[in-house]
Amino acid sequence: MSAQGSVGCEQFDVHADELALGQLDEPLRSALLAHAADCPHCRSLLDSLGTVADRLLLAAPRVEPPAGFETRALSRLDMGAARPPRRSISLWWVAAVAGGMVLAGAFVAARLDGEPKAATATIVAAAGGEVGSVQLIAEPTPHVLVTITAPRPGPATRNCELQRPDGTWVQVGWWDAADVASGVWAVGIDPTLLDATAMRIVSDGDVLATAAFD
Amino acid sequence: MMRHLDRLSDDALLAAVALEERDAVAVFVRRFQRRVYGLAVTMLGDAALADDLAQVTFERAWRHAGTYDARRASVATWLLTITRNLAIDAMRVRRAIPFDPDLVSQLLPHSSAVDPQQAAIDADQLGRLGVELAGLPVEQQRAVLLATLAGRTASEIADIEGIPVGTAKTRIRTGLRRLRIAVAEVAP
């Protein structure tokens, strides 16, 4: 344990509950957070108390909002300012499970069970060996879902390309290996690409892996 | 389309929201509005203010859907945390929110002997945490729930319960720290 500024572990412990509940004002709040940043013991205490406080919110009473709430909420989104710009491609996490690539893949497969799937294929590394799977999914919006269960070392940036029935390849997105710690990556695609015959992962002109849809 | 969206898990539905699927946003609002509004009105005690805050919550969720991390919390917890933080900010600006004395009893875990159906829902939502919560002395349950679900400070809880501030702090502290152990064993 260590002390940071004017706050030590004993003082942190006194205020940790109020800090986790979001009830402390400045400057004490910042001083305690600065201490937690440097002290693993106090950071762990704060994390666990925060988790309790957050999860207890699930016990809140469920109350029907006033009539017309849904319409008002959706109108607010229509009128609101634009979302923050997304990355060059609409990269999003379907799920991320700490503890391993295989777990992540299984988790996502379970989560998406029941959604109409257009096609599924095994991803095979250029050097041989299965490295994961790819799915073309039509609902709720057309997207491609890549699950890497056996990651291979290589360049940081990976481009995902789909092959149309006429043989042409279309880049649909990219990811940085460092970002995809969960092993799961997905991107929205044009509906016409749901008929793709193959997928490949390319980096600097080299084909790292391929998958052929049945 | 909507029929398919209704069947999605919470995680998959939020992913669809992140993909800017318009119908998904409507389903998302419909699925969680009772929870979000329920927490907002519990904390604020004002229907109009809670209505507005719940709308802002969904706007925030829509804006930041892409940052949701399933490793840290369930979608419901993530959404309610947004609600709670907004409500705390609102309460700071608008202090002296009147307290409904019936609120405490509404917040307490439901007894399986008195209301088995609601007790089952509580158990499903909170898992081991709910069991531990129900096992706390009632005065600690009240203090913890007033602090978390109603957003009340130790000083306000002392006024509500008619106890010294130090006693209110002790009840919150003791209760939360017993619940820590349960959380460590419960997945998000």
Chai-1 contact restraints between the chains, C-beta under 6 A:
chainA,res_idxA,chainB,res_idxB,connection_type,confidence,min_distance_angstrom,max_distance_angstrom,comment,restraint_id
A,D17,B,I172,contact,1.0,0.0,6.0,A-B,restraint_1
A,D17,B,R173,contact,1.0,0.0,6.0,A-B,restraint_2
A,D17,B,L176,contact,1.0,0.0,6.0,A-B,restraint_3
A,L21,B,A147,contact,1.0,0.0,6.0,A-B,restraint_4
A,G22,B,I88,contact,1.0,0.0,6.0,A-B,restraint_5
A,Q23,B,T153,contact,1.0,0.0,6.0,A-B,restraint_6
A,S48,B,R180,contact,1.0,0.0,6.0,A-B,restraint_7
A,L49,B,L176,contact,1.0,0.0,6.0,A-B,restraint_8
A,T51,B,V183,contact,1.0,0.0,6.0,A-B,restraint_9
A,V52,B,L176,contact,1.0,0.0,6.0,A-B,restraint_10
A,V52,B,L179,contact,1.0,0.0,6.0,A-B,restraint_11
A,V52,B,R180,contact,1.0,0.0,6.0,A-B,restraint_12
A,V52,B,V183,contact,1.0,0.0,6.0,A-B,restraint_13
A,A53,B,T148,contact,1.0,0.0,6.0,A-B,restraint_14
A,D54,B,T77,contact,1.0,0.0,6.0,A-B,restraint_15
A,D54,B,T81,contact,1.0,0.0,6.0,A-B,restraint_16
A,R55,B,T77,contact,1.0,0.0,6.0,A-B,restraint_17
A,R55,B,L129,contact,1.0,0.0,6.0,A-B,restraint_18
A,L56,B,T148,contact,1.0,0.0,6.0,A-B,restraint_19
A,L57,B,L80,contact,1.0,0.0,6.0,A-B,restraint_20
A,L57,B,R84,contact,1.0,0.0,6.0,A-B,restraint_21
A,L58,B,Q125,contact,1.0,0.0,6.0,A-B,restraint_22
A,L58,B,L126,contact,1.0,0.0,6.0,A-B,restraint_23
A,A59,B,L126,contact,1.0,0.0,6.0,A-B,restraint_24
A,A60,B,G38,contact,1.0,0.0,6.0,A-B,restraint_25
A,A60,B,L39,contact,1.0,0.0,6.0,A-B,restraint_26
A,A60,B,T42,contact,1.0,0.0,6.0,A-B,restraint_27
A,A60,B,L149,contact,1.0,0.0,6.0,A-B,restraint_28
A,P61,B,G38,contact,1.0,0.0,6.0,A-B,restraint_29
A,P61,B,T42,contact,1.0,0.0,6.0,A-B,restraint_30
A,P61,B,Q106,contact,1.0,0.0,6.0,A-B,restraint_31
A,R62,B,R34,contact,1.0,0.0,6.0,A-B,restraint_32
A,R62,B,R35,contact,1.0,0.0,6.0,A-B,restraint_33
A,R62,B,G38,contact,1.0,0.0,6.0,A-B,restraint_34
A,V63,B,Y37,contact,1.0,0.0,6.0,A-B,restraint_35
A,V63,B,G38,contact,1.0,0.0,6.0,A-B,restraint_36
A,V63,B,V41,contact,1.0,0.0,6.0,A-B,restraint_37
A,E64,B,R34,contact,1.0,0.0,6.0,A-B,restraint_38
A,P65,B,Q33,contact,1.0,0.0,6.0,A-B,restraint_39
A,P65,B,Y37,contact,1.0,0.0,6.0,A-B,restraint_40
A,P66,B,D51,contact,1.0,0.0,6.0,A-B,restraint_41
A,F69,B,Q33,contact,1.0,0.0,6.0,A-B,restraint_42
A,E70,B,V29,contact,1.0,0.0,6.0,A-B,restraint_43
A,E70,B,R30,contact,1.0,0.0,6.0,A-B,restraint_44
A,R72,B,Q55,contact,1.0,0.0,6.0,A-B,restraint_45
A,A73,B,V29,contact,1.0,0.0,6.0,A-B,restraint_46
A,A73,B,Q55,contact,1.0,0.0,6.0,A-B,restraint_47
A,A73,B,F58,contact,1.0,0.0,6.0,A-B,restraint_48
A,R76,B,Q55,contact,1.0,0.0,6.0,A-B,restraint_49
A,R76,B,E59,contact,1.0,0.0,6.0,A-B,restraint_50
A,L77,B,W62,contact,1.0,0.0,6.0,A-B,restraint_51
A,G80,B,E59,contact,1.0,0.0,6.0,A-B,restraint_52
A,R83,B,R63,contact,1.0,0.0,6.0,A-B,restraint_53
A,W92,B,A15,contact,1.0,0.0,6.0,A-B,restraint_54
A,W92,B,A18,contact,1.0,0.0,6.0,A-B,restraint_55
A,W92,B,G66,contact,1.0,0.0,6.0,A-B,restraint_56
A,V94,B,A15,contact,1.0,0.0,6.0,A-B,restraint_57
A,A95,B,D11,contact,1.0,0.0,6.0,A-B,restraint_58
A,A95,B,A70,contact,1.0,0.0,6.0,A-B,restraint_59
A,A96,B,A70,contact,1.0,0.0,6.0,A-B,restraint_60
A,A96,B,R71,contact,1.0,0.0,6.0,A-B,restraint_61
A,A98,B,R71,contact,1.0,0.0,6.0,A-B,restraint_62
A,R111,B,S9,contact,1.0,0.0,6.0,A-B,restraint_63
A,R111,B,D11,contact,1.0,0.0,6.0,A-B,restraint_64
A,R111,B,A12,contact,1.0,0.0,6.0,A-B,restraint_65
A,G114,B,R7,contact,1.0,0.0,6.0,A-B,restraint_66
A,E139,B,H4,contact,1.0,0.0,6.0,A-B,restraint_67
A,P140,B,L5,contact,1.0,0.0,6.0,A-B,restraint_68
A,P140,B,A16,contact,1.0,0.0,6.0,A-B,restraint_69
A,P140,B,E21,contact,1.0,0.0,6.0,A-B,restraint_70
A,P140,B,A24,contact,1.0,0.0,6.0,A-B,restraint_71
A,T141,B,L19,contact,1.0,0.0,6.0,A-B,restraint_72
A,T141,B,E21,contact,1.0,0.0,6.0,A-B,restraint_73
A,G188,B,L19,contact,1.0,0.0,6.0,A-B,restraint_74
